[in-house]
Amino acid sequence: MVVAETNKPHVAVLSSPGMGHIIPLLELAKCLVIDHGIHVSFLNITTEASTAQIQLLHSPTLPLGLDVIDIPAVDISALVSDDTPIVARLSVNVEESLKPLKSILIELGKPQALLIDLFCTQAFDVCKELSIPSYTFFTPSTSFLAFCLYLPTLDREVECEFIDLPEPVQVPGCSPVRTEDLLDQVRNRKIDEYKWFLFHISRLPMSDGILLNSWEDFEPTSHEAIRKHLFYKQIPTPPVFPAGPLIKHDNPELDDECLAWLDKQPLNSVLFVALGSGGTLSAAQLTELAWGLELSQQRFLLVARKPTDASASATFFNVGEDINVNDPKAYLPDGFLKRTKEVGLVVPTWAPQVSVLQHPSTGAFLSHCGWNSTLESMTHGVPMIAWPLYAEQRMNATMLVEEVGVAVKPVGIPGKGVVDREEIERLVRLVLEGEEGNVMRRQARELKVSAVKALEFGGSSHQSLSSVIKEWKIENEISV
Ligand code: UDP
């Protein structure tokens, strides 16, 4: 194990498994090392090997001063089954993996702070024992944080299932959440998935502070509510530090195919279709999507995954694994690849999403609205077709369509019934060709500018992150 350099403040960052968590936590770690002169130990909870995850965490481009420490893998096969949903599975894995956390932190020389991801709240107890300040890096949206802070109250006050409530959930100071948008984890209060979710959420106030991957101008109402509304003051809510948008930067040298193809396409002409690390479609839905793309006659870049009717998040823990055996010809409609070869590119499993969004030929993004994908799209000024599938993505999608005005949603709910080819054709044309698409693009570009401002020296996110880092620096001076 690498021991911290004594002249620099040393913090540890702990992520739960899954690319949607590891990517933002790693970005935060890089930002602390590169922009703020901190030494970071990144504690990685290892799971079934995911190719994309291994490449990310063991990339030669990680900066000096960022040490990735793999916590030894645990065997949880006796504790979960193939049907165990994401959060329950994650939480069991984290609980077992964190058994040596105390000795790891001691061996690291007791860092000035531990920054954890939402599903690692068991670490709070260890930190308390060792007197190490602990912070949560909340990777989803600020409006979702407000919902989460309200959930324990809702749980006490409501007896029925939340999805049976006659009215939307009134999150204090924020937009109401329609019951059909509620995340999967709170749709059945009797199962472990809900209990684990509530367990972690209820422990959020134990943090010494909550860092957010968002910025004030993107979600002004929720930021204001959490800071000023009496409800959050009474919890009491720990200090909140918007630090985003922190997004990853791909190494374009690792990919020739997508970027070389994009280089040959006209400006703003391509629809990028990717459903995050876990997103998978049913066979019937994938067929309709392919037909919709073809009928639209627009250009597209499709990240294709083998369809499954079992789960909309089927590749969450192992994305990239099937890269050598995934053959889109086997599951896309007969002749699709041939008929669309002049306008489309299909890549199996994984694409360099950020480089694609950054490319001037990319005109719109059909996305599952995971929070990282949302931030990546906004920071590159790209409007979206919102195709939420699991977790809190339906809430994100509604916010992007109804509050921010940068996305359109299909009629019908993706994942519940099939969205047909005509509807997909309509949306693709609308976002790439229509005036509505241009309006959304202008709005997304304004957000891009505001994101840059938030992150630059003296910007709202830069200032807020600097203020929490100051606390660790002072702590370091005391202990050196
Ligand atoms: N991603 C990527 N290539 C792909 C699919 C996803 O690089 O083909 C990255 C994407 O850029 C984002 C992350 O994987 O950073 C997905 O995170 P998000 O929060 O959007 O969704 P999740 O995977 O957690 O559902």
Residues whose N, C-alpha, C, O or C-beta is under 5 A from the ligand:
A	BS01	UDP	M19 G20 I23 A274 G276 S277 G278 V303 T349 W350 A351 P352 Q353 V354 G370 W371 N372 S373
